[in-house]
Structure formats: C-alpha cells, structure tokens
Amino acid sequence: MIADLCPLPAPETGAAQCLSPVSRNMKSDLIDKAAKVIPHPPILINLVSRRVRQLNQGRAPLINTANYGPRLGQGDIALIEIIEGLITAEMLTSEEAV
C-alpha cells in the first residue's frame, strides 16, 4: 500500500517517522480509491507529486473543490482528479521519450 512509505526510525524516539506527503496529508480512502485506478504505486506517487507541484504553481483544480468540503489539501485534489479520470498516466514508448 502507498501509505506504507515510512523509511527509517527517527533518531530521537526510535519510532518510524513518516515524512511522505502521501501518508501524512492525504485521506487514506482517497489513496485506496486512486490505487484502484492506477495500481502501480510508483506511477501513482509520481502522478500525484507532479499534479501537486502544478497546483502549487497556480494551476486551477480540474474539480469543483466546494463539492468536497473545506479541508482539501493539494494532494487530496490530485487524488480526486485521478479517481474521477480527469488525470491519467500514459506510458511513452522509447521513440516518444527521445
């Protein structure tokens, strides 16, 4: 599961400290639903990360955020856009990547 991204224990406490925005700021039900749309965790993480970066740079959300409540973070918006099929990941062939 994507939320299991805790690397090493924190030096002070010895407990695992998750610094990943995926596990800290996003609602787990949205992560689970998005993982059904894009089942490969590295692709999902990269897609959400790229979309959050775009939103932070001023791009408008593709959804009406008022329909989802007042506490949506950028990651939540990206996940909802993926769940609703507004954002997809497509693989490039080696010829297209050049």
C-alpha positions as CSV (number, residue, x, y, z in Angstrom):
1,M,0.0,0.0,0.0
2,I,1.2,3.5,-0.7
3,A,0.8,4.8,2.8
4,D,3.5,2.4,4.0
5,L,6.3,4.6,3.0
6,C,8.0,5.2,6.4
7,P,11.7,4.9,5.9
8,L,14.0,4.8,8.9
9,P,13.2,5.4,12.6
10,A,13.5,8.9,13.9
11,P,16.9,9.2,15.7
12,E,15.4,10.8,18.9
13,T,12.5,8.4,19.5
14,G,13.4,5.3,17.6
15,A,9.8,5.3,16.2
16,A,9.2,5.4,12.5
17,Q,8.6,8.9,11.3
18,C,6.8,9.3,8.0
19,L,7.7,12.4,6.1
20,S,6.0,11.4,3.0
21,P,3.1,13.8,2.0
22,V,1.2,10.7,0.7
23,S,0.8,9.2,4.2
24,R,0.7,12.4,6.2
25,N,-1.7,14.8,4.5
26,M,-3.9,12.8,2.2
27,K,-7.1,10.9,3.2
28,S,-6.4,7.2,3.2
29,D,-9.7,6.4,1.5
30,L,-8.7,8.6,-1.4
31,I,-5.4,6.8,-1.7
32,D,-7.1,3.4,-1.8
33,K,-9.6,4.5,-4.5
34,A,-6.8,6.1,-6.6
35,A,-4.7,2.9,-6.2
36,K,-7.6,1.0,-7.9
37,V,-7.4,3.4,-10.8
38,I,-3.6,3.3,-11.0
39,P,-2.5,0.1,-9.4
40,H,1.3,0.7,-9.7
41,P,2.4,2.7,-6.6
42,P,5.5,4.4,-8.1
43,I,3.4,5.7,-11.0
44,L,0.6,6.9,-8.7
45,I,3.1,8.6,-6.4
46,N,4.8,10.4,-9.3
47,L,1.5,11.4,-10.9
48,V,0.2,12.9,-7.6
49,S,3.5,14.6,-6.9
50,R,3.6,16.2,-10.4
51,R,0.0,17.3,-10.1
52,V,0.5,18.8,-6.6
53,R,3.5,20.7,-8.0
54,Q,1.3,22.1,-10.7
55,L,-1.4,23.1,-8.3
56,N,1.2,24.8,-6.0
57,Q,2.4,26.8,-9.1
58,G,-1.0,28.2,-9.6
59,R,-2.8,25.8,-11.9
60,A,-6.5,25.6,-11.3
61,P,-8.1,22.3,-10.0
62,L,-10.0,20.3,-12.5
63,I,-12.7,19.7,-9.9
64,N,-15.1,22.0,-8.1
65,T,-13.4,21.9,-4.7
66,A,-16.5,23.3,-3.0
67,N,-18.3,20.0,-3.6
68,Y,-15.8,18.1,-1.4
69,G,-15.7,20.1,1.8
70,P,-13.4,22.8,3.2
71,R,-10.4,20.7,4.2
72,L,-9.0,19.5,0.9
73,G,-5.3,19.6,0.5
74,Q,-3.5,19.8,-2.8
75,G,-2.8,16.0,-2.6
76,D,-6.5,15.3,-2.0
77,I,-7.4,17.4,-5.1
78,A,-4.9,15.4,-7.2
79,L,-6.2,12.1,-5.9
80,I,-9.8,13.1,-6.6
81,E,-8.8,14.2,-10.1
82,I,-7.2,10.7,-10.7
83,I,-10.2,8.9,-9.2
84,E,-12.6,10.8,-11.5
85,G,-10.5,10.1,-14.5
86,L,-9.5,13.7,-15.1
87,I,-5.8,12.8,-14.9
88,T,-4.3,9.7,-16.4
89,A,-0.8,8.3,-16.7
90,E,0.3,7.1,-20.1
91,M,3.5,5.3,-20.9
92,L,5.8,6.7,-23.6
93,T,7.5,4.4,-26.0
94,S,11.2,4.7,-26.2
95,E,10.8,6.6,-29.5
96,E,8.5,9.2,-28.0
97,A,10.7,9.7,-25.0
98,V,13.6,11.0,-27.0
